[in-house]
């Protein structure tokens, strides 16, 4: 087995251990938190003690917590994500319905935000003009400090209510039954506002990280040495500085991709986007243990995969990094 294969194997093993630890920690934290799904299901006004006991027995909540944990792990190893107490459906069925819309929105937004933010940082650094740097930096600071829910509401107010260019909410026009390309363009039409909001919120992060990394690289000894031996500034920037400066942004992008499975809860709520963020928020509010654990399990898996892929991409971009 070569060095690369051993590295990937070690990372996969570490990811499996990490997912198991995260799942275990989440299980006990969720179950030890105040409140339980049965109390929420029966209501707060004169709940029947017999009904509470019957529901706890039905869902196995009357068992010791360690028994519930071992049972959950056993079911998970068989591919069973458990049963949602609130929705009265298998948790995986609910997750399947929501994960597609979430990934469409969050992945698209993250990729575009990464490209725009990184390009702006490179453009400003390459232009060597203080005015460009000042203008873009001020805009990025303002956007970074802007609450996402407020920005989303302003987008709805301006572009939906006033100009009537885009719909206020949802993923499709429920009054129509589009198919093929018309359905695709209807999706794009509904996605523009929430995606733009996410892009504007995330873009400053990539810009600031890349810009700071470029400035830091300019202070390195290799830049001074290469400049002294007569390497043109344009070639130095393109071949060496950018290649080194892009690594932190790739790391941030990988982490962002890992968290994309849980969606953007606030944005999905503002635009009534039928994604995982809203599902997770409802599950937490209603103490739907099995559904919460299923979503967190997927999040841990996605983050682990994203970080492995990110490490491999970084090693490819910068050959100095050895896969150890």
N, C-alpha and C positions, 0 to 999 in steps of 0.2 A: 504494500500500500504506500503510495507516494505521500509527500509532505502535505499537499493540498487536500487530499482525501482525508487524511488524519485530522487536519484542522477543521474541516467541515463536520466530521463525525463528532469531534469534541464540542463544537458549538451546538450541534443538535442535542447532544446529551445534556449540556448545560441548560439549553432551552427547555427540555423536558423537565428537568429538576426545578427550574424557575417556575414553570407553569404549575407544577404540583404544589410548590410552596405558596404561590399566590392563591391558588384555589383553596388550599387548606386555611390560610389566614382569612380569606374572605368569608368562608363558610362559618367559622366561629365568630367573627366580628358581626356578621349579619344576624346570626341566631342569638347572640348575646345582647344585641341592641334592644332598647325598650320597644314594646309593641309586638304584635304578631298578626299574621293574616287572618286568623280565625276571628279575632276580636273585631277587625275591620269588616269582615264579611257579615257577621251577625248584627252589627250596628251597636250604638252606644246606649240606646233607650231600652231598658228592661231586657237585656239579653238573657235567653234561656240557658241555664247551666247545663241542662241535658243536651241541648243543641251544640253548645261549645265543646263538650266532651265527645260527642258523636263526630263532629267535624275534625277534631284533633286526632281521633282514632282513625278516621277515614284517610287522612293525609299523613299519618305516621308521626304527627307532632307530639304525641303522648309518650313517645319512646325517649330514652336518655339521649343526649346530644351526640355522644360518641357512636351510638347505634345508628342514628340518623346520618352521621358523617360516613360511616363505613358503607351504609346502604347507598348513599349518593355516589360515592367513589365507584362502587361495584356497578351501578347503573351506567355511570359515565363511561366506564371501560367497555361497556357493551353498546355504546353509542346512544344511550338514552339520556337526554338532557333534563328529564323530569317533567312534571305536569304543573302547568300554571294554575294556581288556586283561584285566581281572580277571573281569568278568561275561560277557565274550564276547557283548556286545550293543551296539547303537548307543547312544551316551551320551544322546541326546535321548529315547530310549524309556525309559531308567531315570529321567531327570529328570521326564518326564511323569507317571510313576507316583507320584512322591513330592511333586511341587510342590503338588498339590491338598490333601492332608492338612496340609502345612506352612502353607499360606495360611489354611486354615480355622482352625487353632489360633492362629497368631501374629497374624493380622489381628484376629480376634475379641478376643483378649486385649489387644492394644494399644489398640483402640478403647474397650473397657470401662475399661482402666486410665487412659486419657486423660480420659474423662468423669468417673470417680470422683475422680481426683487433682485435676483442675481444679475440680470442684464443691466438694471439701473446702476447697481454698485460698480459693475465693470465699466459702464459708459462714463459715469462721473469720474472714476479714477483715471480712466484713459484720456479724458478730455483735458485734464490738468487745469481746469478752470474753477476757481473758488466759488464763483457765483452759482454754477450748476450744482456743486456740492451743497451749498447752503440752502438752495431752493428745495432740492430733493430731500435733504435731511429734515428740514422743517415740516414738509408734507408727511414724511414717514413718522416723525414724532407725533404729529397731530393724529394721524390714523391709528398709531399704536395706542394712544391714550383714549381713543374714542370707544365707548362701550358698544359692543356688537349689536345688542338689542336696540339701542337708540339709533344706530346707523341703519339697521334693518327697517325700523319704523319710518325713518326719514325717506328711505328709498320707496317704501310703499306709498307714503303721503305724496311724494313728488311724481314718481313715474307711474303709479297705479291710480291714485285718487284724482290727481290734478291733470296729468297729461294723458292718462288712460292708455299708455303704451303696453303695459304688462299686467297680467292678472295679479291679484293681491295674495292669493294663497293656492295651495294644492300642487299636485304634480301633473295632472291632466285636466282637461275640460270635461267634467262629468256629464254635461248636457250633450256631448257628442260621442260617437263611437268610431274614432279614427283608427285606421289601420295603415301599416306600411310607413311610407315616408311622412304622411300627414301626422301620424302618431308621434314620430320622431321629432318633427318640427314643433309639434304641440308641447312635447317634453322640454325642448330647448327654450321655448317661449316662457314656460312656467319656471324654468331653472335659472334664467338670466339674473333676476333680482337676488335670490338667496346666494347664488354662486358669486356674484359680484360683491356682495356684502362680505362673504368669507374671504375672497381674494384681497379686498381692501384691508381686512383685519390682519391677515397672515403675511401679506407682502412686506410690510415694514420689518418683520422679524428677519426674513431672508436678506433684505437689503442691509440691515444694520450688522448682521453677522458677517456677511461677505465683505462689506466695507471695512469693518474693524480688522478682519483677517488680512485684507490687502494692505492696510496701513501698517499692521504688525510685520508683514513680510517685507515691506520696504525698509524696515529697520534692521533686517537680518544682515549678517556679515557677507553672505553670498551675493547679495545685491550690490553691496559696496565693492566687492572684489570684481564682479563681472562688469560693473560700470567703469572701474579703473582700467580694466584690460581692453576697453573699447567696444563692448557689446552694445549695440543700439538700444535705446530706451524702449522702442516699440517691440523689438524682439524679446528683450528681457521681460517686459510686462506680459506678452502673449505666451511665451514658452515656459517661463518659470513662476512668475508671481501669481498669475491666474490659476495655474495648476495646483499650487500649494494653498491658495486662498479659498478655493472651492470646497475643500475637504470639510470644514466646519458646517457649511451650508448643507452638504450632503448628509451629514450626521443629523442635523435638525430635520431635514426632509424625511429621513428614515424614521425618526421618532414620530413625526406627524402622520406618516402613513400607517404606523402601528396603531395609533389612536383613532384612525379614521373609521374603524368598524363601529365605534360607539356613537359616531355621528357628532354633529354640532347641536347640542341640546337646545340652546337658546335660539339659534337661527331656525331650527326646525319648528320650534314652538311659535316663533313670530310669523313664519310663513306657512304654518300648518303643513309642513312637509312630512309625509308619512314614513319617517325613518326610525332608526334605532335610538336616537337621542330621546325622542318623545316616549318611546316604549320603555326605555330605562327609567326615565323620570316617573312615569306612571307606576312602574314596578316597585320603585323605591318608596313612593308615597303610599302604596297599598301593601307594602311588606310582602311582595310576591317572591318568596325565597328562591324557588326553583328557577324562575325567569331571570332574576338578578344574577344568580350564580352562572347561568348559561351565558348571559351577555358578558360577564366578567371573564369567564373562561375563554370565550372567543377573543376578547380584547388581549388577554395574556398571550394567546397563540399568535395573533397578528403582530403584536409588538415583537415577540421573539423572532418570528420569520423576517420581519422588516429589518431588525438589527443585524441579523445574519447576512441578509442580502446587501445591506448598507456597508458592512465591513468588507465584503467581497468587492463591491464596486469601488470603495476607497482604495483597496489594495491594488486594484487594476489601474486606477487613475494615478496613484503615486507609487511607483515601483520600490521606493525606499522603505515602504511599510512592509514588513515581513509577516506572513501569516504564522503566528506563533501560538 
